[in-house]
Amino acid sequence: MGGRRSHVDEARNARLAHVVLAGALLLLAGRIFTVQVIEHRKFLRLALENQFKIKRVIAPRGIIRDRTGKSLVDNVAEYELWIDASALRSDHALLGALARDFGVDTLAARSRWEAQKARGRGQGNLPVKLLDHVTKEQLSLFEQNTGRYAGADLLARGRRRYLYDDFATHVLGYVGEVPPDLVEKSQGTRAYRLGDFYGRSGVEALCEDDLRGQDGARRVQVNAAGQELFELPDKADPPLPGHDIELTVDFDLQHQLETQLWPQDRAGAAVVIDVRTGELLAAVSKPGYDLNRFSVGISTGDYEKLRNDPLTPLFNRYARATYPPGSTFKIVSSTAALENHVVRIDQPMGACGGSYRVGNHVFKCWEDRGHGSLAMLHAFEQSCDVYYYQLARPIGQDRLADTARQLGFGRVTGFDLPEERGLIPDSAYYDRVFGKRGWTTTLVVNCIIGQGEVLVTPLQMARLAAAVANGGRMYKPQIIHRVLDSNGRVLRAVEPVLERDGVFPDGIGDFLRKAMLEVVIGDHGTGHAALPDSILVAGKTGTAETPGKIEDHAWFVFFAPYDDPQIAGAIIVERAGHGGSVAAPIARQLISTYFHIPDNGPAYWRRMAALRASGVHIRGT
Amino acid sequence: MSRASSPLGVRRFLETVDRPAILAILGLLVVSLVTLYSVTHAPVPENGNPSLEVGRGIFWRQIVWIGVGLAALLIGYSIPFRTIEDSVWLQYGVVLVLLVLVLSMPHRMGAERWIILGPVQFQPSEIAKATMIFLLAHLFARRSGDVNQLRNLIVPTLLVLVPFALVLKQPDLGTGLVFMAILLPMLFWAGLEPLHVVLLAMPVLNLVMHLWFMSRGESGVWFWIAILAGMVAVTIWRRKHWLENLVLLGMNVGVRFLASAVWARMHDYQRKRIETFFSPDLDKLGQGYHVAQSKIAVGSGGLLGKGFMQGTQKELAFLPARHTDFIFSVVGEEFGLIGALIILTLFGILLTRGITFAARAHNPFARHAAFGIVAYLGFQMTQNIGMTVGLFPVAGIPLPLVSYGGSSLAMTLFLLGVLLNLGRSWREY
């Protein structure tokens, strides 16, 4: 029973204790009042948001079709596995389950998230993709155990399916994952997220804005573990599917060209143009590759294999490969000679003896035996090099270059996909390369037959053929025919874009048409193999020499039908030999295909015999 | 004890007990049952995740535990408190043994604080808190001498520090804080001047503030210098207790370097916890989830609440630990400000009565023990409710009498029985 200590003021302490208790209760009451009454609205809203989760619905990418509406590229249902950022950060049980059941590399996912987070405010809260492709077994496993995987989510996305594998590789292009810098740049409702796909090449890239559509959202009621309880249909924000793209390409024509008509194991390109509009009916670059390999994410090894393939399948030859045009360039040379009045059409030049000497340099004609003395029509028909050699220096390097540029060479065609300009050398060019007075006028002798430094793309060559056919109109080459919404309503239809009219001065165009017909049906024409049954074809062969001992590139440019030109084109088969024997037959078959006539092999001799028997003079005037 | 278990004992209890206090206790137990019923019996949405539900068994077990607890209350009420006082050293010894034992127990809920003996599981730290109150009351009752003198502080402080250190090792920061929250008020009740209580609390405040600055990547050196300067100024002004103030000054200096050293050795997740404590809004889905969700639940309740069994946050299990540490959030959501004020009022009545008991008892042990019990419950109540509305850090402290929790509830009711006894028998000694 220890006594009270006198120095302790007990009454004061009791009062103080009551005051402290009252203070604590008031502090709590005040705070509760703030939260429940003053901030009530804010927390009520948060409570409602708490219960709903907005789930992304990825818009289906637009379908790509050919000009007849045939599907070339569509989507197959595919599920991706994504994880919420918060779960990735701290839910070790979930990560363990995902690693075990789905083989997810959680470390890789984590570093992916770290990278994403480093990209700025809010990025660290976005979900992260774990798997591109969930198998059927994994899908059912996930759906039967949603509780175990709460925090992870399946996201439906159409995987790009290229219905004909390597068909029109360099027109369609492929899709790939959006790179981080593009994710950063994109904004608003059409912002990309890491893990999204976008068009990386070809029409997939060209029409990305039309194809991708706009992602939607579902609002679902969720519990605290993020599990969906049910969907709120009235709050749904459906995705806007991407627009469908209708190409100008004619599937049958292009497919035939790529498969049946193409010589095996040869690289090369072919372009077929509608001469009335500039639309590309076929744009072939061989070899191609299976685009489907890219839509599931190509492995580095596979990609390296493609990259290192000696035939360079990744390279778009029809618009980006530059070749010496060989004798097909004589269309340009003839135009230059005639418009500069270097020679008259009917004026024979010095006799071809198989070669031509300039100073101490000897230029050979492809025909060792020589062609004798010819005027332009037959020199063109027989592709006599010596005839053109003689015109070269009178025309001169710069005037030849002017004509070539006027006919669309050495410059872009305006094509929507990436293309090359090629090269048309002029004296300024040679001055730059060889130095002033470091070169002689003998160079033009080579250029005039499409050798030397001259380089053209198959697309440029096909456009030239189309311009000859349609009377000198140069259209922009087009690959997109129409853009339609997902209900099939036409949003945009391509209009022909006439870039230049009358590229051939009076009379020269008519002459070239006749000369090209002569190549196919003349007695000594080099392009007999291009003539099918029942249609008149005009064309020009070319055999482009390439450095080294390898075989020449085989060229053939053409248009058909002669009387009412509809299509024109250019074909080049690399390292395959003569244009007349390799490329011209391909042209004949593709024309037969396009005009739906049976192909019975080269018809020249049969038709000549028939025509002679009937006494009709088919040479024209 | 035999009296307590007989009907006569119960009748005697009802005749003699302090009416407002026992009604407040029973009121809080009713609130607990109503809330737990809502938590466990509200319809779960179709397709809900069963793992997130709080089983209905929780409700029925709480009823059993309340029965056990009321029996413990009767026991506490009936034991002559001298019996308790006479055995404080024995109790202290047993508690130390148990606290060492529990360190070897397997982990549970992330902290080693349970002793499991077959079906019985209990936390020695619960017993430790009660024993601490009795031991300190005993010391302050028997020893003469001014607690404002440093030499008179050393023994009680050391006696608290031993179990405190063992509890921290578990690791259980919340219970450690409770020890401090028992010691300081009891020192005050023993005559420590309020200014000295504040000065003694300074190292703790300094520690918390320093962690806050570090979590923000600031040095906070000016705050620290201000505290030290303030203490120097107070010491010079009062011209006494030089030694005590020098020691406190040293502690304030030391705390800063200790905190820096500890911070440097912390894991990222531990730092994250501290950062989250100071700004829970930064990381709603991570560490701050509990507090953010609790505030949403309470705040969305508004003035009148969403109604019994109508809480959506609880129902969809957004509210974690909603039957234990965060049970107040459920009350706030379903019964609004009215419900919250009812709880505060009941605690206010109970604790005011407790202070009155402590003030009017003639026996020194009774005075100190009663105040220790009041301080203990008062701190738990303030910390727990403050935590659910984002005022205080999450420390794993339940709301006395309301939270689900068997041994803790029984212990609390036992202590309240002792308190009621001390209030009843103030004239007897």
Chai-1 contact restraints between the chains, C-beta under 6 A:
chainA,res_idxA,chainB,res_idxB,connection_type,confidence,min_distance_angstrom,max_distance_angstrom,comment,restraint_id
A,G2,B,A141,contact,1.0,0.0,6.0,A-B,restraint_1
A,G2,B,R142,contact,1.0,0.0,6.0,A-B,restraint_2
A,G2,B,P364,contact,1.0,0.0,6.0,A-B,restraint_3
A,V8,B,G191,contact,1.0,0.0,6.0,A-B,restraint_4
A,A14,B,A359,contact,1.0,0.0,6.0,A-B,restraint_5
A,A17,B,I355,contact,1.0,0.0,6.0,A-B,restraint_6
A,H18,B,I355,contact,1.0,0.0,6.0,A-B,restraint_7
A,L21,B,L351,contact,1.0,0.0,6.0,A-B,restraint_8
A,A24,B,T382,contact,1.0,0.0,6.0,A-B,restraint_9
A,L25,B,L344,contact,1.0,0.0,6.0,A-B,restraint_10
A,L25,B,G348,contact,1.0,0.0,6.0,A-B,restraint_11
A,L28,B,I385,contact,1.0,0.0,6.0,A-B,restraint_12
A,A29,B,L344,contact,1.0,0.0,6.0,A-B,restraint_13
A,R31,B,V389,contact,1.0,0.0,6.0,A-B,restraint_14
A,R31,B,L391,contact,1.0,0.0,6.0,A-B,restraint_15
A,I32,B,A340,contact,1.0,0.0,6.0,A-B,restraint_16
A,I32,B,V389,contact,1.0,0.0,6.0,A-B,restraint_17
A,V35,B,V298,contact,1.0,0.0,6.0,A-B,restraint_18
A,V35,B,G299,contact,1.0,0.0,6.0,A-B,restraint_19
A,V35,B,V389,contact,1.0,0.0,6.0,A-B,restraint_20
A,Q36,B,G299,contact,1.0,0.0,6.0,A-B,restraint_21
A,Q36,B,G301,contact,1.0,0.0,6.0,A-B,restraint_22
A,Q36,B,G302,contact,1.0,0.0,6.0,A-B,restraint_23
A,Q36,B,L337,contact,1.0,0.0,6.0,A-B,restraint_24
A,E39,B,G299,contact,1.0,0.0,6.0,A-B,restraint_25
A,H40,B,G299,contact,1.0,0.0,6.0,A-B,restraint_26
A,H40,B,G302,contact,1.0,0.0,6.0,A-B,restraint_27
A,F43,B,I296,contact,1.0,0.0,6.0,A-B,restraint_28
A,F43,B,G299,contact,1.0,0.0,6.0,A-B,restraint_29
A,F43,B,S300,contact,1.0,0.0,6.0,A-B,restraint_30
A,L44,B,S300,contact,1.0,0.0,6.0,A-B,restraint_31
A,L46,B,I296,contact,1.0,0.0,6.0,A-B,restraint_32
A,A47,B,I296,contact,1.0,0.0,6.0,A-B,restraint_33
A,A47,B,S300,contact,1.0,0.0,6.0,A-B,restraint_34
A,A47,B,Q313,contact,1.0,0.0,6.0,A-B,restraint_35
A,N50,B,F318,contact,1.0,0.0,6.0,A-B,restraint_36
A,Q51,B,L316,contact,1.0,0.0,6.0,A-B,restraint_37
A,S86,B,L285,contact,1.0,0.0,6.0,A-B,restraint_38
A,S86,B,G286,contact,1.0,0.0,6.0,A-B,restraint_39
A,S90,B,G286,contact,1.0,0.0,6.0,A-B,restraint_40
A,G147,B,N49,contact,1.0,0.0,6.0,A-B,restraint_41
A,N223,B,G48,contact,1.0,0.0,6.0,A-B,restraint_42
A,N223,B,N49,contact,1.0,0.0,6.0,A-B,restraint_43
A,N223,B,L316,contact,1.0,0.0,6.0,A-B,restraint_44
A,N223,B,A317,contact,1.0,0.0,6.0,A-B,restraint_45
A,A224,B,L52,contact,1.0,0.0,6.0,A-B,restraint_46
A,A224,B,L316,contact,1.0,0.0,6.0,A-B,restraint_47
A,A224,B,A317,contact,1.0,0.0,6.0,A-B,restraint_48
A,A224,B,F318,contact,1.0,0.0,6.0,A-B,restraint_49
A,A225,B,N49,contact,1.0,0.0,6.0,A-B,restraint_50
A,A225,B,L52,contact,1.0,0.0,6.0,A-B,restraint_51
A,Q227,B,N49,contact,1.0,0.0,6.0,A-B,restraint_52
A,L229,B,P45,contact,1.0,0.0,6.0,A-B,restraint_53
A,L229,B,N47,contact,1.0,0.0,6.0,A-B,restraint_54
